[in-house]
């Protein structure tokens, strides 16, 4: 995937080896999160650069509970949704383009 000149590559699937991790790699280093989705263990972010690794520890939270609390607050008019309508539609368009790219075997443009 390419966004504004930035190349993105990812893998996802049910037949892959068991991995629950996220890694974002840039030209000055990478960010690594082990299992950022479930909240079962205290999350930590590893900032990896040529000069070493910095670890940022976070408090464990239940991401699903946080999502429901935000939805409830938005319904009650007490907060804005963390993921708004425009971003949700953009995500759907990206997923649609990924599917089309896989079917066609090449890049597609978002329309």
Buried (B, 14 or more C-beta within 10 A) or exposed (E): EEEEEEEEEEEEEEEEEEEEEBEEEEEEBEBBBBEBEEBEEEBEBBEBEEEEEEEEEEEEEEEEEEEEEBBEBBEEEEEEBEEEEEEEEEEEEEEEBBEBBEEEEEEBEEE
